[in-house]
Amino acid sequence: MSADTSTKGIAVATLQGLVKNTAPFIFDEKVTLATRYIEILSNENNELSSIEYYEFCIAAHFATVGTFVPTDVDVAIRDKLWRKINSPEDFSPMWNLVQEFATWDESLVSKRFVITDSGKKLSGHQGEWFTIAMAAYGTAVKKVHSFVPEIRSQIEALVKEHEDALSELRVKFLSEPNFPNAKNYLDGVAAVAHNLGDLNRMMDAWELGDMDVLKRRIQNPREEFTIAGNLYKELLASENHRHFPLREPKCIRKSSKFLLNYGPFFDDWGSSLVSSLSEGELREVAESLISGWKRLNPKSIYASQGYARALAGMIAALPNKRADLESLLSPALKKDFNEGGIRTLLNVTRAQFEKQWVRQLSKFLTTFTAE
């Protein structure tokens, strides 16, 4: 494919700047095969061919989708850049890059993954792979049929791995119902709900017919996914949103250690900020958490508790605990901090909070499997 820099979308230099704004820490890391996306994003050449531009876009997406301010290239990598493909010669290098995306290591740019004892991984980045793999599949179905079996096989294999990993995590929790096992299973549920949601949305976006083999196989009900889907809706959906309130504090973009894991278990994250940020930076994050909590819980239902747990983590790490954090806040936010829902949630110790989740999960699984 020839160069076409005028019609692709976001300019390369602009996109590179967006990556440096939200994930500057990646450019200090050593490049390996598993982090080749860093090498791609370090390229200062603004005149890229179409395939090079696609490579740059998926690298930008990979590097930032787990950060506080993801780059907005979703439509380009899932749709727009595939629409001009009409031949196997154009299709093959694009599909090769999709496959390479699956080999990159997300641990530098995301905390949203869990690995089972047997080595299976469930990661939010796998959902991003599903989206571009489905773009490849949709294109192949319509224009380059020879690639359909290969792509379908790889998508199905990852779906099966999701099922097996989720089953392993659930069985381990039921055999040892403690908090670490509960958290691992709940993190796995959050990952699978996100990933399968992305996969189903892309099947609709590419208008796959109801008789499509992949669509029929993927949407065939599986008990493990049914359990996870209901659990996510009931207990986790309100905790795993886009975290818009945390896009304001730039200080938490400067290191990978500040990346946020799956909610609502943010005590460790909050504690880690205390030893790493200045007083002014800590104030900025604390105020964003309090303001964000208010927006997420407008009717004082307390559906989302993650930000309160982050504040609890901060308090636990400060020398004078609650008094130190309160001293950082503006008068308006001090009132919010000392009255109403946040105060109620902060009175729940970490141990109590974690025990609540073990009980909730045990009750849900017992009730659901008994039906």
C-alpha positions as CSV (number, residue, x, y, z in Angstrom):
1,M,0.0,0.0,0.0
2,S,1.3,3.4,-0.9
3,A,1.8,6.3,1.5
4,D,-1.3,8.4,2.2
5,T,-0.4,10.7,5.0
6,S,-3.1,13.3,4.2
7,T,-6.1,11.2,4.9
8,K,-5.2,8.7,7.6
9,G,-6.4,10.5,10.7
10,I,-4.4,11.8,13.6
11,A,-1.0,13.1,12.5
12,V,2.0,10.9,13.6
13,A,3.6,13.7,15.6
14,T,0.4,14.5,17.3
15,L,-0.2,10.9,18.2
16,Q,3.3,10.5,19.5
17,G,2.8,13.6,21.6
18,L,-0.4,12.2,23.1
19,V,1.5,9.0,24.1
20,K,4.3,11.0,25.7
21,N,1.7,13.0,27.6
22,T,-0.1,9.9,29.2
23,A,2.7,7.3,29.3
24,P,6.1,9.1,29.2
25,F,7.7,6.4,31.3
26,I,7.7,3.9,28.5
27,F,10.4,5.8,26.6
28,D,12.9,5.1,29.4
29,E,12.5,1.4,29.1
30,K,14.7,-1.1,27.2
31,V,13.1,-2.3,24.0
32,T,12.6,-6.1,23.6
33,L,10.5,-8.2,21.2
34,A,7.7,-8.0,23.8
35,T,7.9,-4.2,24.0
36,R,8.6,-3.4,20.4
37,Y,5.7,-1.0,20.5
38,I,8.1,1.4,22.3
39,E,10.5,1.2,19.3
40,I,7.6,1.9,16.9
41,L,6.4,4.9,19.0
42,S,9.9,6.3,19.2
43,N,10.1,6.7,15.4
44,E,10.5,10.4,14.5
45,N,9.5,9.9,10.9
46,N,6.2,11.6,10.2
47,E,5.9,10.3,6.6
48,L,4.6,6.7,7.0
49,S,3.1,4.3,4.6
50,S,-0.4,3.0,5.3
51,I,0.9,-0.2,6.9
52,E,3.4,1.8,9.0
53,Y,0.7,4.1,10.1
54,Y,-1.5,1.2,11.2
55,E,1.5,-0.2,13.1
56,F,2.0,3.2,14.8
57,C,-1.7,3.4,15.7
58,I,-1.9,0.0,17.3
59,A,1.3,0.6,19.2
60,A,-0.2,3.9,20.5
61,H,-3.4,2.1,21.5
62,F,-1.5,-0.7,23.2
63,A,0.7,1.7,25.2
64,T,-2.1,3.9,26.4
65,V,-5.4,2.0,26.7
66,G,-4.5,1.0,30.3
67,T,-3.5,4.6,31.3
68,F,-5.6,7.5,32.5
69,V,-5.8,9.2,29.1
70,P,-6.0,6.6,26.2
71,T,-5.3,7.8,22.7
72,D,-8.4,8.0,20.5
73,V,-7.5,5.8,17.6
74,D,-10.2,3.1,18.2
75,V,-12.2,3.8,15.0
76,A,-9.0,3.9,12.9
77,I,-7.6,0.5,14.1
78,R,-11.0,-1.2,14.3
79,D,-12.6,0.1,11.2
80,K,-11.3,2.9,9.0
81,L,-7.9,1.6,8.2
82,W,-9.3,-1.8,7.2
83,R,-12.0,-0.5,4.7
84,K,-9.5,0.2,1.9
85,I,-8.1,-3.3,1.8
86,N,-9.2,-5.3,-1.2
87,S,-6.5,-7.9,-1.8
88,P,-4.5,-10.6,0.1
89,E,-1.3,-8.6,-0.6
90,D,-2.8,-5.6,1.3
91,F,-4.4,-7.8,4.0
92,S,-1.5,-10.0,5.0
93,P,0.8,-7.4,6.6
94,M,-2.1,-5.9,8.5
95,W,-3.1,-9.4,9.9
96,N,0.6,-10.0,10.8
97,L,0.6,-6.9,12.9
98,V,-2.6,-8.0,14.6
99,Q,-0.9,-11.2,15.5
100,E,2.2,-9.4,16.8
101,F,0.0,-7.2,19.0
102,A,-1.0,-10.4,20.9
103,T,2.6,-11.1,21.7
104,W,3.4,-7.7,23.3
105,D,3.8,-7.5,27.1
106,E,1.3,-5.2,28.7
107,S,2.8,-5.4,32.2
108,L,4.6,-2.0,31.6
109,V,1.4,-0.2,30.6
110,S,-1.4,-1.9,32.5
111,K,-2.2,-3.3,35.9
112,R,-5.4,-4.8,34.6
113,F,-4.5,-8.5,34.3
114,V,-4.4,-11.7,36.3
115,I,-2.4,-14.9,35.8
116,T,-3.7,-18.2,37.0
117,D,-1.6,-20.8,38.8
118,S,-1.3,-22.8,35.5
119,G,-0.1,-19.7,33.7
120,K,-3.2,-18.7,31.8
121,K,-3.7,-14.9,31.6
122,L,-6.8,-12.7,31.5
123,S,-6.0,-9.2,30.5
124,G,-7.9,-6.1,29.4
125,H,-5.4,-5.9,26.5
126,Q,-6.8,-9.2,25.2
127,G,-10.1,-7.4,24.6
128,E,-8.3,-4.8,22.6
129,W,-6.8,-7.6,20.5
130,F,-10.3,-9.0,20.0
131,T,-11.4,-5.7,18.5
132,I,-8.6,-5.6,15.9
133,A,-8.8,-9.3,15.2
134,M,-12.5,-8.9,14.5
135,A,-11.7,-6.0,12.1
136,A,-9.4,-8.5,10.3
137,Y,-12.1,-11.1,10.4
138,G,-14.8,-8.8,9.2
139,T,-12.6,-7.7,6.3
140,A,-11.7,-11.2,5.4
141,V,-15.3,-12.4,5.4
142,K,-16.2,-9.6,3.0
143,K,-13.1,-9.4,0.8
144,V,-10.3,-11.9,1.5
145,H,-11.9,-15.2,2.2
146,S,-8.8,-17.3,2.3
147,F,-7.8,-15.8,5.7
148,V,-11.2,-16.5,7.4
149,P,-10.3,-20.0,8.9
150,E,-7.0,-18.9,10.4
151,I,-8.5,-15.8,12.0
152,R,-11.5,-17.6,13.3
153,S,-9.3,-20.3,14.9
154,Q,-7.2,-17.7,16.8
155,I,-10.2,-15.8,18.1
156,E,-11.9,-19.0,19.2
157,A,-8.7,-20.2,20.9
158,L,-8.5,-17.1,23.0
159,V,-12.2,-17.3,23.9
160,K,-11.6,-20.9,25.1
161,E,-8.6,-19.8,27.1
162,H,-10.8,-17.1,28.8
163,E,-13.3,-19.8,29.7
164,D,-10.6,-22.2,31.1
165,A,-8.8,-19.4,33.0
166,L,-12.1,-18.2,34.6
167,S,-13.0,-21.7,35.6
168,E,-9.6,-22.2,37.2
169,L,-9.9,-19.0,39.2
170,R,-13.5,-19.8,40.3
171,V,-12.7,-23.3,41.4
172,K,-9.6,-22.1,43.4
173,F,-11.7,-19.5,45.2
174,L,-14.4,-22.1,46.1
175,S,-11.8,-24.5,47.4
176,E,-10.0,-21.7,49.4
177,P,-12.4,-18.8,49.9
178,N,-9.9,-16.1,51.0
179,F,-9.5,-12.6,49.8
180,P,-6.5,-13.1,47.5
181,N,-8.4,-15.8,45.6
182,A,-11.5,-13.7,45.6
183,K,-9.7,-10.7,44.1
184,N,-8.0,-12.9,41.5
185,Y,-11.4,-14.3,40.4
186,L,-13.1,-10.9,40.5
187,D,-10.3,-9.4,38.4
188,G,-10.7,-12.2,36.0
189,V,-14.4,-11.6,35.8
190,A,-13.8,-7.9,35.1
191,A,-11.4,-8.7,32.3
192,V,-13.7,-11.3,30.7
193,A,-16.7,-9.0,30.9
194,H,-14.8,-6.2,29.2
195,N,-13.2,-8.5,26.6
196,L,-16.3,-10.4,25.5
197,G,-18.2,-7.2,25.5
198,D,-15.7,-5.8,23.0
199,L,-15.8,-8.9,20.9
200,N,-19.6,-8.9,20.7
201,R,-19.7,-5.2,19.8
202,M,-17.3,-5.7,17.0
203,M,-19.3,-8.6,15.6
204,D,-22.2,-6.2,15.4
205,A,-20.1,-3.4,14.0
206,W,-18.9,-5.6,11.1
207,E,-22.5,-6.8,10.6
208,L,-21.8,-10.5,10.7
209,G,-24.8,-12.5,9.7
210,D,-26.5,-14.7,12.2
211,M,-25.3,-17.8,10.3
212,D,-21.7,-16.7,10.5
213,V,-19.7,-19.7,12.0
214,L,-17.7,-17.6,14.4
215,K,-20.6,-15.6,15.6
216,R,-22.7,-18.7,16.3
217,R,-19.8,-20.4,18.2
218,I,-18.9,-17.3,20.3
219,Q,-22.5,-16.5,21.2
220,N,-23.4,-20.1,22.1
221,P,-24.1,-19.9,25.9
222,R,-21.4,-21.1,28.2
223,E,-22.0,-21.5,31.9
224,E,-18.7,-20.0,33.0
225,F,-19.4,-16.8,31.0
226,T,-23.0,-16.7,32.2
227,I,-21.8,-16.8,35.9
228,A,-19.2,-14.1,35.2
229,G,-21.6,-11.9,33.3
230,N,-24.2,-11.9,36.0
231,L,-21.6,-11.4,38.7
232,Y,-20.1,-8.4,36.9
233,K,-23.5,-6.7,36.5
234,E,-24.4,-7.3,40.1
235,L,-21.2,-6.4,41.9
236,L,-18.5,-5.0,39.6
237,A,-19.9,-2.9,36.8
238,S,-20.1,0.3,38.8
239,E,-16.4,-0.1,39.9
240,N,-14.8,-0.5,36.5
241,H,-15.6,2.7,34.6
242,R,-13.3,5.0,32.6
243,H,-12.0,6.9,35.6
244,F,-12.5,10.3,34.0
245,P,-12.0,12.1,37.4
246,L,-8.4,10.8,37.5
247,R,-7.5,12.3,34.1
248,E,-6.8,15.7,35.8
249,P,-3.9,14.9,38.1
250,K,-0.9,14.8,35.7
251,C,1.4,13.6,38.5
252,I,0.0,10.1,38.3
253,R,1.0,9.7,34.6
254,K,4.7,9.9,35.3
255,S,5.3,6.3,36.3
256,S,3.8,2.9,35.5
257,K,3.5,2.2,39.3
258,F,0.6,4.7,39.4
259,L,-1.5,2.8,36.8
260,L,-4.8,1.6,38.2
261,N,-5.9,-2.0,38.7
262,Y,-9.4,-3.3,38.5
263,G,-11.7,-1.8,41.1
264,P,-12.8,-1.5,43.8
265,F,-9.6,-2.7,45.5
266,F,-7.6,0.5,45.5
267,D,-6.1,0.5,49.0
268,D,-2.6,-0.5,47.9
269,W,-2.8,2.1,45.1
270,G,-3.7,4.8,47.5
271,S,-1.0,3.8,49.9
272,S,1.7,3.8,47.2
273,L,1.0,7.5,46.3
274,V,2.0,8.7,49.8
275,S,5.6,7.8,49.5
276,S,5.9,8.8,45.9
277,L,4.1,12.2,45.5
278,S,4.8,15.6,46.9
279,E,2.2,17.2,49.3
280,G,0.8,19.3,46.5
281,E,0.5,16.3,44.2
282,L,-1.1,14.2,46.9
283,R,-3.6,17.0,47.5
284,E,-4.5,17.1,43.7
285,V,-5.1,13.3,43.6
286,A,-7.1,13.3,46.9
287,E,-9.4,16.1,45.7
288,S,-9.9,14.4,42.4
289,L,-10.9,11.2,44.2
290,I,-13.4,13.0,46.5
291,S,-14.9,15.0,43.6
292,G,-15.0,11.8,41.5
293,W,-16.7,9.8,44.2
294,K,-19.4,12.5,44.5
295,R,-20.0,12.3,40.8
296,L,-20.1,8.5,40.8
297,N,-22.6,8.4,43.7
298,P,-24.9,11.3,43.1
299,K,-27.8,9.9,45.1
300,S,-25.6,8.6,48.0
301,I,-26.3,5.0,47.1
302,Y,-22.6,4.2,47.4
303,A,-22.6,2.0,44.3
304,S,-19.0,2.8,43.6
305,Q,-16.6,2.4,46.5
306,G,-13.2,2.2,44.8
307,Y,-12.3,5.9,45.3
308,A,-13.1,5.7,49.0
309,R,-10.8,2.7,49.2
310,A,-8.0,4.7,47.5
311,L,-8.5,7.5,50.1
312,A,-8.4,4.8,52.9
313,G,-5.1,3.6,51.5
314,M,-3.7,7.1,51.6
315,I,-4.9,7.5,55.2
316,A,-3.3,4.2,56.2
317,A,0.1,5.3,54.9
318,L,0.2,8.8,56.4
319,P,1.9,9.4,59.7
320,N,-1.1,11.1,61.4
321,K,-3.6,9.2,59.3
322,R,-6.9,11.0,58.6
323,A,-5.8,14.3,60.1
324,D,-2.9,14.5,57.6
325,L,-5.1,13.9,54.6
326,E,-7.8,16.3,55.9
327,S,-5.2,19.1,56.3
328,L,-4.4,18.9,52.6
329,L,-8.0,19.6,51.5
330,S,-9.8,22.8,50.5
331,P,-12.6,23.9,52.9
332,A,-15.3,22.7,50.5
333,L,-13.9,19.2,50.2
334,K,-13.1,19.0,53.9
335,K,-16.9,19.1,54.4
336,D,-17.5,16.3,51.9
337,F,-14.6,14.4,53.5
338,N,-16.1,14.6,57.0
339,E,-19.8,14.2,56.2
340,G,-22.0,11.7,54.4
341,G,-21.0,8.7,52.4
342,I,-17.2,9.0,52.2
343,R,-17.0,9.3,56.0
344,T,-19.2,6.2,56.3
345,L,-17.0,4.2,53.9
346,L,-13.7,5.3,55.4
347,N,-14.9,3.9,58.8
348,V,-14.8,0.5,57.2
349,T,-11.3,-1.0,57.7
350,R,-9.5,-2.7,54.9
351,A,-9.8,-6.1,56.6
352,Q,-13.6,-5.5,57.0
353,F,-14.0,-4.4,53.4
354,E,-12.1,-7.5,52.0
355,K,-14.1,-9.9,54.2
356,Q,-17.3,-8.3,52.9
357,W,-16.3,-9.1,49.4
358,V,-15.4,-12.7,50.2
359,R,-18.8,-13.1,51.8
360,Q,-20.6,-11.5,48.9
361,L,-18.7,-13.6,46.3
362,S,-19.4,-16.8,48.3
363,K,-23.1,-16.0,48.6
364,F,-23.4,-15.1,44.9
365,L,-21.7,-18.3,43.7
366,T,-23.6,-20.5,46.1
367,T,-26.9,-18.9,45.1
368,F,-26.3,-18.8,41.4
369,T,-25.0,-22.4,41.1
370,A,-27.9,-23.6,43.2
371,E,-30.5,-22.2,40.8
